[in-house]
């Protein structure tokens, strides 16, 4: 059975005090209300990772994630944080390839492949994001476009390493826009990507891979999206900043 995962991407939001308070609130609610088989993840700005991770102590199904990492282990890369540094601080997840990183920081599929390698080499679980723009969605090849992102950033992995990766399908046109993919649109893409993974790694490995949906997923629509056969949870932006909404989403399986 695939792991059910709900991850909150806080992006560049919250003061230190607000981050601490949100993490504490989420931790208390996960402990009290979220079934043990749902893995909940909070991805705060890196500055707050320590504090957020501290809040997860004693809550078995709650963890902290970084929003990004650099592909090199160390060196003259001002402002960057490496996967090795995250691992040394006890962090176990890292978001890689979010569309905002691709768009604003020009991260290519090849660079993301290197980041995935760095994450895996340091024992981190990559939450690997993929997804198409509105322009691509309106063309004929949107399924193949997203599949190609997986091919170019993941398909160099051994089967053992691939088994450690979580995928998040995030149509760019649905991120932060209030426009959500319909459950039919999400299921179509997720099933297609799973088929694509099966061609490379076999059906059993593809069936074991958690594929999350992201893009204006909220407390109202999560249940319908998570009911799709190939949707294994969500990567949540805006709605992860409100503890009650985030927890409602985590309880939507
Ligand atoms: C995201 O940034 O990963 C995301 C899904 O954002 P939102 O939920 O706000 O659309």
Boltz pocket constraint, residues with backbone or C-beta under 6 A from the ligand:
constraints:
  - pocket:
      binder: B
      contacts: [[A, 9], [A, 170], [A, 174], [A, 175], [A, 176], [A, 177], [A, 178], [A, 214], [A, 215], [A, 216], [A, 217], [A, 235], [A, 236], [A, 237], [A, 238], [A, 239]]
      max_distance: 6.0
